[in-house]
């Protein structure tokens, strides 16, 4: 069974932080160097300092971005910038956002999710992971013993039971409500009544949880739990999670487009050779004049029949349509990796060094135009049905196969392995 428990969250003190939009941050894997700098300047208490602090040239074992994050966490607790909740709670979280002028709302619960190995089939992944991000996240856990950024989990709720619970909770006043700088709205309610806590636990218990986002964080938390033992607090066996029904109308999936850089001349020649081998190629003019909306619509239309994708190059734009599907049901992202990207490198691990991701078509185009990328592949989104079907079969997709939009922010609630599971009334 899937187990969720209430916990004493660490939250920003709204008396000390007047605008929560100044202190939340994206998850670590979405923070560029430029955005990291902006977040640092936005507030001395922006969560980026804990979630993804700056590395310095003189970093060493006792003084690095992980130890600095731990020191900042301790200082913020001492200054009461962060406060420990008086009682254990589960939280209801509503995220409002717009895509192409259409308004969406996504409802989820925030709880401590019991860590289970994938072999138990209650927590199911759908994407491959890489060693470098997991090493980074493990060092942060070792230093801070806290989850600053939640994993994003999905569960089936065909009976719409979660909606009924939400409607009751939402009648109460929220803990806070604010709009961030991307114009996304965040509303949080505390749930600590015995009946509602029991209802939420009973709702999740018999259901499998599909990891939508946060595979590296989940696997790292599981590894930390195994290696740390009781010394890291009673909450070490849990991970901070936002759980959303699969049926939620606000569950939006965007594609992660692929950016290639640092390729040599022979690799670029092989890239084009393999594209010609496996795909029908149609030219779509120069990159500067490309109508991205129309081009993406064409990729989507072509993709209804056979896998299709766009390729942005400095010398022009190409529409690629697969000539022949040899493996029925293989996803676009898997085909791209197997047929085009992996053959460019003798060592499969080298691909990671040359590959970057974005969910913005415009960012992809600009990266090619300004020379940051040599090529950009624009993909169609992976349907949620394909995500869950492969998770149930134990078939992982390539890293960054899905982008559940918008990303969950870091900093709404923090889960500390020790403090968050102390008895009520015990000071932090």
C-alpha positions, -999 to +999 in steps of 0.1 A: +000+000+000+011+036-006+015+054+027+012+092+033+015+108+067+011+143+080+042+162+090+052+195+107+061+216+078+087+243+077+072+274+061+083+309+054+072+333+082+047+356+064+054+383+090+091+383+079+085+376+042+059+400+029+059+386-007+063+348-010+069+353-048+103+367-038+114+335-020+101+305-039+123+290-067+120+265-095+133+230-088+170+226-091+170+210-126+152+240-141+175+267-128+200+281-153+231+300-142+214+333-152+182+325-132+202+314-102+218+348-102+184+365-105+170+345-076+200+354-054+194+390-061+156+388-055+159+380-018+186+370+007+161+343+017+152+329-017+151+292-015+176+288-043+203+292-016+191+259-001+179+241-032+206+250-056+233+273-041+262+287-060+294+268-063+326+287-057+361+282-070+375+276-036+350+250-025+363+220-005+350+193+018+341+215+047+330+246+028+309+241-003+274+249-016+259+219+004+275+230+037+265+266+030+229+254+024+229+237+058+243+268+075+216+290+058+189+266+068+200+267+104+204+305+104+169+310+089+154+289+116+172+308+142+161+342+127+125+328+124+125+334+087+113+297+086+089+285+112+081+250+122+043+242+123+029+235+157+011+203+145+014+177+119-006+184+088-012+175+052-017+204+028-040+210-001-023+229-029-039+246-058-019+259-087-035+282-112-019+290-146-026+299-182-015+284-215-023+303-247-048+324-227-067+293-214-069+291-176-061+259-157-062+248-121-044+218-107-052+204-073-029+182-052-021+172-017+012+178-001+023+150+023+052+129+035+052+098+012+067+066+025+097+056+005+093+022-012+116+004-037+102+003-072+102-035-069+072-032-046+051-018-075+034+008-054+057+037-065+062+035-102+088+055-123+085+062-160+119+078-168+155+068-167+178+087-143+214+099-146+242+095-119+253+132-119+221+147-107+216+120-081+251+125-067+243+163-064+210+157-046+225+131-023+252+155-011+224+181-004+204+155+017+235+145+036+242+181+046+207+194+052+185+163+060+156+180+044+135+180+012+132+215-002+116+204-035+087+179-037+084+150-061+053+152-083+032+120-080+000+109-098-027+086-086-059+073-102-091+087-088-118+077-113-144+080-085-135+117-081-132+112-043-103+137-040-125+164-056-151+158-028-125+162-001-111+193-018-145+210-019-148+206+018-113+218+026-116+248+003-144+263+023-119+272+049-095+302+046-062+293+030-028+297+048-017+319+019-025+329-017-001+347-040+008+352-076+044+346-087+064+365-114+053+340-141+017+349-132+010+315-117-013+315-087-005+295-056-030+287-028-023+265+002-047+251+029-037+232+060-055+199+067-051+186+103-086+174+113-086+137+121-114+129+097-099+146+067-064+132+074-079+098+076-099+103+044-068+114+025-046+085+038-074+060+030-078+075-005-041+070-013-035+037+005-048+012-022-035+032-052-002+031-071+017+064-073+032+072-106+062+096-104+055+124-129+085+145-120+114+141-095+128+106-103+163+117-093+150+132-060+130+100-052+158+076-059+182+098-040+159+100-010+156+062-011+194+058-012+199+083+017+173+064+037+191+031+033+226+045+041+217+069+069+198+049+095+182+064+125+209+091+128+191+113+103+158+115+120+125+096+120+115+112+087+143+097+067+120+070+054+097+096+037+100+121+009+081+153+004+055+148-023+027+166-042+001+140-053-024+149-081-052+128-096-046+115-131-080+128-140-073+164-129-083+187-158-052+208-149-028+180-156-009+194-186+020+177-203+044+196-225+074+181-244+110+186-235+128+196-266+164+185-272+194+209-277+227+195-291+260+213-287+298+206-288+295+182-318+325+177-341+323+178-379+321+140-383+293+138-357+273+165-375+277+146-408+265+114-391+236+132-376+223+143-410+231+108-425+210+090-399+181+115-403+181+108-440+182+071-434+152+069-410+131+100-417+113+117-446+127+152-446+108+184-457+124+218-457+105+246-439+125+277-447+150+297-426+151+298-388+147+336-385+114+337-403+099+305-388+063+307-375+068+285-344+031+281-337+022+269-372+053+247-373+045+230-340+009+225-352+023+208-383+045+185-362+014+176-341-007+169-372+020+146-387+026+129-354-010+116-353+000+090-379+037+083-374+063+098-351+073+133-363+095+160-350+111+193-360+148+200-365+161+235-361+196+241-377+215+274-383+211+268-420+173+260-420+143+243-405+134+206-413+102+186-406+110+150-400+085+121-403+095+085-396+097+064-428+088+031-411+080+021-376+099-011-368+090-012-331+052-007-327+044+018-299+079+032-295+077+068-284+092+098-303+117+105-276+129+069-276+132+069-314+152+101-314+176+087-287+180+053-303+182+062-340+198+097-340+214+107-307+231+076-293+249+066-326+268+099-325+288+087-295+310+056-289+303+058-252+266+061-243+275+082-213+290+109-235+255+119-248+247+136-214+276+161-219+262+173-253+225+174-245+203+200-229+166+204-226+139+231-227+101+231-228+101+264-248+101+263-286+113+299-286+142+292-263+152+263-285+151+286-316+171+313-298+197+288-287+204+278-323+203+314-336+228+327-310+251+296-314+245+281-279+232+250-297+241+234-330+208+218-334+174+216-317+148+188-320+112+199-313+090+171-301+053+164-295+042+158-259+040+123-246+003+114-237-004+106-201-018+072-211+016+063-225+033+074-193+012+053-170+011+023-194+049+021-196+052+026-158+029-003-152+050-025-176+082-014-160+094+002-192+113+035-185+114+063-210+145+084-217+153+112-193+131+143-198+104+125-218+077+146-201+073+181-188+043+184-164+036+221-167+040+242-147+068+229-125+061+226-088+078+255-070+103+249-042+097+267-009+060+264-003+066+237+024+098+221+036+100+186+050+128+181+075+137+145+084+141+153+121+121+184+129+090+176+108+083+143+126+088+155+162+059+153+185+036+184+186+046+209+212+083+201+208+102+232+197+124+232+166 
